[in-house]
Amino acid sequence: MPHAVSVLRAARLFHSAKPFLARRGSRSERCPGCRLLPSHCLCALRPSVPARAGVCLLMADIEPLKPSNTGWLIADVVADTFAFTWARTEVDPALLTLLADPQWQPYVVFPGEYAPPERVVNDLPAPDAASPRRPLFILLDGTWSEARKMFGKSPYLAGFPVLSLAPDRASEYKLRRSRRNDHFCTSEVAALCFALAGEGRVADTLQAYLDVFTQHYLQAKQQRPVDRDSAAHQRLQALAAA
């Protein structure tokens, strides 16, 4: 069954006036399940881990179309992943319904320096039977300039706490360049959120899956065969067997 990001991608392609061609990317056929070349397909390695928290991806217009997008990986791993295209002038009613659902406690994940201090939180409360709302991490999926625009021009997010992360390591993402060393890709941010929520296995699986995806992506780009005995593959397999 297609997940939220693949559905969003299909809708975006349906309404596109011309085919999307990734910048400097291959025009060869790609697997519809993982967006990689069929020779480097990742689908057989797709993990699924039970998770209490959920993820809501607000995606810039063409982000679901990019083969390097890592929001797709989150949707592969976490069943309760929701995805919506962001637009400044309109909002999907389904997004507003999700944000109002009483089972969820939404958190906008963004650096606290851009939010009023009273909205910023750096930690999550422990699960409480008296207050069983599940964390819903709202991730702004796009370039840094797009994410800042989403954060500043989405009034329906203004009433939610802003979860400001303080990672103790640098990003290891290799598929796109950022002007800032403290920027993490979307899947890395999700892993940090789940770790903060006490869901270590989900966090570890997201990171391991990203490492394997990165390896397959780069080896396809370099026209090299997949190294299925790599440390990244072994780590993902160990987590799947745990």
N, C-alpha and C positions, 0 to 999 in steps of 0.2 A: 504493500500500500504506500503510495507516495506521501512524503512528509510535507510539512508546511512550506519549507523553502522551495522544494521542487514544484509544488503547486503554484507558488508565487512566480517562479521562473517560467513555468508553462504559460501562465496568464500574461506575463510581460512579453514573451515571445509572440503570443497570439495577437497582441495589440501593436506589435512593432511594425513599422513601415518598411524596414529593411533588416536583413540578417545581422546579428551581432557578431563582430569579429574581435576577439581579444587582442589588445595591443601587443605586438611582438609575439603573439601566440600562434600555435599551429592551426591550420585550417583543416586538418585531418578529422575524420570521424571521431566522435567522443562517446564514451559509454553514458547513456542517459541516467544511470544510477549513481555514478560518482564523478562524472565530467572529465575523466581521464581518458587517455587513449586506450582502446580495448586491450592492447598488449600489456598495459600497466594497470588494469582494472583493480579497484580496491574493494569491490562489493562483497567478496567472500570473507573479508576481514572486518566487516562492519559490526561493531559491538553494540550491545544494548544493556543498559544498567538501570535498575530501579532507582528512581529519584523522588524525593519529597518536593523539592523546589522545582520551579518551572522557569522557562526563559521566553521572553517576548522580544523578538527582533524587530526593530524599526529600521527598514533598509532603504538606503538611497536608491534612486530610480533604477540604475543599471547594475547595482550590486549583486542581485540574484543571478545575473547573467555571467558574471566573471568566473572562470574556472578556478581561480585562486581564492574565491570567497570561502571563509571558514565558518560562517554561520551555518552553512550546509552540514558541516561536520557535527555541530551541536545538535541539529535536528536528527541526525543519524543516531546519536547516542541517547539523547534525552527525549522520551516520548512526549512529554508536555512542553513542546517547543511550538511557539506561535510566531508567525511572520507576517508583516504588513509593510507595504510600500509607504514611505513617508512623503507627504506633500504639504507645502506651507499653507495652501488655501483650502484644503479639505481634509477630513479625517474619516477613515473607514468606520462605519457604525459598529462593526464586529470588534474593532479594537476597543471602543468605548465600553461595549458590553463586557469584554474580558476584564478591563481595568476595574469595572464596578462589581465583578463577581465576588461575593463575600468569602469564598474559599481562599482567595489570594490576598497577600500583602505586597503590593508593588513597591519596588525600589528602582529608582533611576540610577544606573551605574555611570558615574561621571566624576571627574576630578572636583573635589570640594571647593577648590579656589574659585570656581565659576558660579557657586551657589551661595545664597545667604547662609550664614553660620547656623541659624536655627533649623535649616533643612538637612544639614549634613550629619550623617552617621558613619562611624568607622567600624562598627561591629554589628552583629545580628543577635537578637534575643534567642535564648535557648527555646526549643519547642516546648509548648505549654499546653497541657490538656484543656485548661480553662480558656485558652485562646489559640485554637487550632489552625489559624490562618497560615497558609503555606507561602514561603517567599516566592515572589515572581520577579526575576531580574530583567529589567528593561534595558536592553543593549542597543546602542545607537550604531548601526552597522554601515560604515561608509568611510570616506577619507576624514582626516581630522577637521578640515574646514566644513565638510558636510555634517559631521557629528555636532560641531559647535552650533551650526545653524539649527539643527533639529532640537538641540537642548534649549536654545533661546527662543525659538518660534513655535513651540508646542504647548499652548496654554493648558491643555488637558493633562499635562504632566506636572504642572506647577504645584499641585497639592500633595505630591508624594515625596517621601524622604529621598535624599540623594546619597547613595552608597559610594563613599570615596575610598578606593583601595590604596593600600600602601605595600606593594610587592617588595620582597627582599631580594629580587633578582632582576636581571635585564631580560628583555624579550629575546626569544630564540627564533622568532619567525623569519624566514628567509625568502619568502616569495614576493614580497613588496618592500620597497624602501620607505622609511619615514624620516621626516626632518627632525624628529625628537627621539632621543634614545629611550625615553620612558614610555613610549607608546607600545601597546600590546595589540596583537591581532584579536579579533572577536572571540575566537575559540579559547585563546589564552585567558582573556578576561572572564569568560564563563567558568573556566577551571578555577580561577582565583575566587570567584563568587561561591562556587560549590564547596571549596575548601573552607571558606569562612563560615559556611552554613553547617559545617561538620560532616559533609558528605565526601569524605576523602576518596572513596573508590570511584565515584563519578569524576571527581577532579583529576585523579590519576589517569583514568581511562581517556578523558578528553585530551590530556596532554600527550599520552602515548599514541592515540589515534592521529593527532595532528602531526606528530613526528613521522609516523608511517606515511601519511598522506603527502607530507613534504618530500619525503624520500622518493615516493612513486612519481610525484609531479616533476621533480628535478631530473630523475633518471630518464623519464620520457622525453623531457626537453633536450637532454644531452644524448638521446638515442642510445642509452645504455640499458641492459636488461635489469629487471628488478632483483635486488638482493634480498631474498626472502629469509635468509639466515642472519640478517643484521640484528644488532642489539635492539633497535626500535621494534622490529617485528617480534622478537623474543619477549620483550617487555609487554607488548600488547597481548600476546598469546597467554602470558602468565596471568595477566589481570583477568582475561576472559575465563580462565580455568579456575580462578580463586572462588 
